[in-house]
Amino acid sequence: MLAGMRAPAWLRVVLGIGLLLGCRPRSAPALDEPVSSRIEERGVSVLDPEGHLLVRSATTQAGQASYAVRDVASGELLGEFTGHAESKRYTRSLALTRTASLVASLRGRGDEILVWDLRTRELVSRIRTDAWVVGYAFDRDERSLMIATERGLERRALPDGRIVAAWPIVGVRAFAAVPGRAAWILAVQRRSKEKWARAIVAEFLLLDERRPRPRRLRIPEVFGVVGLRISPDGRMLAVAAWGLDAHHLQVWNLRTRRRILVNDWGHVNAMEFSADSRTLVASLGFRCTHDARVTAWNLGTARPAFEFRAAQASSIRIVGDEARVVIGDDVLGVDLATGRTRDIYKTPCEGICNVMLCG
């Protein structure tokens, strides 16, 4: 009987609005898009995209590179594994897959990347290149690595390390995947007309894997690029730079090719967009100064949302409404709306801890 009854028009409108509001899909966290790993002359840590796992590099007494895997919420040490033998060149770099199943490292030797299974902590791949590695990242499918060397860009298959694609683009210094596309934005080092700026000026290229040649992006000269991030909506490009007279942090609108944010203070240690692309959080400052800070910008107004002093961060992830910032062995949570901080994981300390050597 009820099935045959027809509801009044006003009731149908109310029910329809209610269904639309109740069934409207909620915005899901954006997938972590691959970006080239920064290669540093110091220890590094990396958080998985969900902010649950922390992988931290260290050095054993035997002079080998050791890596600790820790659960951020509980602080539980999930395991340790040993990788590269140490060398005189203390380069360090780590990269995680989106699902935190694999971790890759570059340390000591600049032409060898090791890949481990985080669950079993077994070595699954050893990739040797013919040139010094400038940056690398797991591809979206987690079956290959994109690697930039001094000779160009190439994709290596896992676990055998064979080259499955190569682009002879010399001078790549950083790269980032374009969300939702088989494309990458590259920062390529080139010569400048001015003598004082030779070999540090970057031009930006869009590499679409479906096309034979990359396309130049019309972005004015930027000096000494060391890192890139693309916002989850694909509209903005954040550039970390280092060099003479460099604007250390810039954000560009990729559609209009206009710069919407510039910050000249301090080296950019880590940076991350929020999932809604409205906020950028960055760690700024130099290694041995006391005024390093974490700053968040509202990208709609290009003004700082909050700022506080904190030591150099090696990794930043944004989970929901909170930024998770890795400082040394500690993980700090920062509320994006208020800037309030909380200790998510604090290293148990007896005696001297988190000492940073300057020299």
JOTAWO-V54651 format. One record per residue. N is the residue number from 0. RES is the residue in one letter. SS is DSSP state (hx for helix, st for strand, lp for the rest). PSI is psi in whole degrees, 0 to 359 (none if undefined). Layout:
n: [N/N]
res: [RES/RES]
ss: [SS/SS]
psi: [PSI/PSI]
This chain:
n: [0/1/2/3/4/5/6/7/8/9/10/11/12/13/14/15/16/17/18/19/20/21/22/23/24/25/26/27/28/29/30/31/32/33/34/35/36/37/38/39/40/41/42/43/44/45/46/47/48/49/50/51/52/53/54/55/56/57/58/59/60/61/62/63/64/65/66/67/68/69/70/71/72/73/74/75/76/77/78/79/80/81/82/83/84/85/86/87/88/89/90/91/92/93/94/95/96/97/98/99/100/101/102/103/104/105/106/107/108/109/110/111/112/113/114/115/116/117/118/119/120/121/122/123/124/125/126/127/128/129/130/131/132/133/134/135/136/137/138/139/140/141/142/143/144/145/146/147/148/149/150/151/152/153/154/155/156/157/158/159/160/161/162/163/164/165/166/167/168/169/170/171/172/173/174/175/176/177/178/179/180/181/182/183/184/185/186/187/188/189/190/191/192/193/194/195/196/197/198/199/200/201/202/203/204/205/206/207/208/209/210/211/212/213/214/215/216/217/218/219/220/221/222/223/224/225/226/227/228/229/230/231/232/233/234/235/236/237/238/239/240/241/242/243/244/245/246/247/248/249/250/251/252/253/254/255/256/257/258/259/260/261/262/263/264/265/266/267/268/269/270/271/272/273/274/275/276/277/278/279/280/281/282/283/284/285/286/287/288/289/290/291/292/293/294/295/296/297/298/299/300/301/302/303/304/305/306/307/308/309/310/311/312/313/314/315/316/317/318/319/320/321/322/323/324/325/326/327/328/329/330/331/332/333/334/335/336/337/338/339/340/341/342/343/344/345/346/347/348/349/350/351/352/353/354/355/356/357/358]
res: [M/L/A/G/M/R/A/P/A/W/L/R/V/V/L/G/I/G/L/L/L/G/C/R/P/R/S/A/P/A/L/D/E/P/V/S/S/R/I/E/E/R/G/V/S/V/L/D/P/E/G/H/L/L/V/R/S/A/T/T/Q/A/G/Q/A/S/Y/A/V/R/D/V/A/S/G/E/L/L/G/E/F/T/G/H/A/E/S/K/R/Y/T/R/S/L/A/L/T/R/T/A/S/L/V/A/S/L/R/G/R/G/D/E/I/L/V/W/D/L/R/T/R/E/L/V/S/R/I/R/T/D/A/W/V/V/G/Y/A/F/D/R/D/E/R/S/L/M/I/A/T/E/R/G/L/E/R/R/A/L/P/D/G/R/I/V/A/A/W/P/I/V/G/V/R/A/F/A/A/V/P/G/R/A/A/W/I/L/A/V/Q/R/R/S/K/E/K/W/A/R/A/I/V/A/E/F/L/L/L/D/E/R/R/P/R/P/R/R/L/R/I/P/E/V/F/G/V/V/G/L/R/I/S/P/D/G/R/M/L/A/V/A/A/W/G/L/D/A/H/H/L/Q/V/W/N/L/R/T/R/R/R/I/L/V/N/D/W/G/H/V/N/A/M/E/F/S/A/D/S/R/T/L/V/A/S/L/G/F/R/C/T/H/D/A/R/V/T/A/W/N/L/G/T/A/R/P/A/F/E/F/R/A/A/Q/A/S/S/I/R/I/V/G/D/E/A/R/V/V/I/G/D/D/V/L/G/V/D/L/A/T/G/R/T/R/D/I/Y/K/T/P/C/E/G/I/C/N/V/M/L/C/G]
ss: [lp/hx/hx/hx/lp/lp/lp/lp/hx/hx/hx/hx/hx/hx/hx/hx/hx/hx/hx/hx/hx/hx/hx/lp/lp/lp/lp/lp/lp/lp/lp/lp/lp/lp/st/lp/lp/lp/lp/st/lp/lp/lp/lp/st/st/st/lp/lp/lp/lp/lp/st/st/st/st/st/st/st/lp/lp/lp/lp/st/st/st/st/st/st/st/st/lp/lp/lp/lp/lp/st/st/st/st/st/st/st/st/st/lp/lp/lp/lp/lp/lp/st/st/st/st/st/lp/lp/lp/lp/lp/st/st/st/st/st/st/lp/lp/lp/lp/st/st/st/st/st/st/lp/lp/lp/lp/st/st/st/st/st/st/st/lp/lp/lp/lp/st/st/st/st/st/st/lp/lp/lp/lp/lp/st/st/st/st/st/st/lp/lp/st/st/st/st/st/st/lp/lp/lp/lp/lp/st/st/st/st/st/lp/lp/lp/lp/st/st/st/st/st/st/lp/lp/lp/lp/lp/st/st/st/st/st/st/st/st/lp/lp/lp/lp/hx/hx/hx/lp/lp/lp/st/st/st/st/st/st/st/st/lp/lp/lp/lp/lp/lp/st/st/st/st/st/st/st/st/st/lp/st/st/st/st/st/st/lp/lp/lp/lp/lp/st/st/st/st/st/st/lp/lp/lp/lp/lp/lp/lp/st/st/st/st/st/lp/lp/lp/lp/st/st/st/st/st/st/lp/lp/lp/lp/st/st/st/st/st/st/lp/lp/lp/lp/lp/st/st/st/st/st/st/lp/lp/lp/lp/lp/lp/lp/lp/st/st/st/st/st/st/lp/lp/lp/lp/st/st/st/st/st/st/st/lp/lp/lp/lp/lp/st/st/st/st/st/lp/lp/st/st/st/st/st/st/lp/lp/st/st/st/st/st/st/lp/lp/lp/lp/lp/st/st/st/st/st/lp/lp/lp/lp/lp/lp/lp/lp/lp/lp/lp/lp/lp/lp]
psi: [315/328/332/349/146/123/149/157/318/325/322/322/315/315/321/317/318/319/320/317/320/332/4/127/136/150/122/154/139/144/145/117/142/138/153/139/133/138/116/157/39/176/150/155/154/136/149/162/332/356/22/325/141/125/126/135/152/188/130/167/337/0/21/158/126/147/129/136/124/141/122/318/314/341/3/134/114/339/167/152/157/137/245/148/146/157/178/334/111/54/140/141/143/150/141/150/163/324/4/35/332/149/139/148/150/121/142/271/130/7/22/125/130/141/128/154/119/334/316/345/36/145/123/343/143/110/119/137/166/0/166/134/130/326/159/160/147/141/170/323/354/20/359/167/134/126/129/125/182/347/346/192/139/153/131/133/150/140/359/345/9/152/122/343/148/145/118/63/101/138/11/129/338/155/159/144/140/124/130/8/155/63/157/147/129/141/115/127/135/170/146/159/328/134/322/343/17/140/15/356/136/141/151/133/145/112/105/119/348/355/151/331/145/158/138/135/132/80/130/169/132/138/138/51/133/350/149/149/138/134/152/331/359/10/337/147/121/133/123/130/161/125/180/126/30/141/109/327/127/148/127/141/116/340/315/347/33/144/126/350/138/139/122/357/117/145/140/114/324/153/154/139/150/164/330/4/16/345/141/129/134/148/123/143/168/166/315/44/162/9/24/153/163/127/141/136/139/112/347/325/349/30/151/133/320/166/140/156/135/149/169/134/141/345/142/131/144/119/107/238/18/135/134/119/126/118/109/239/3/153/123/136/136/121/123/335/322/340/5/144/156/152/113/314/126/127/126/129/128/118/223/127/156/44/132/121/133/131/none]
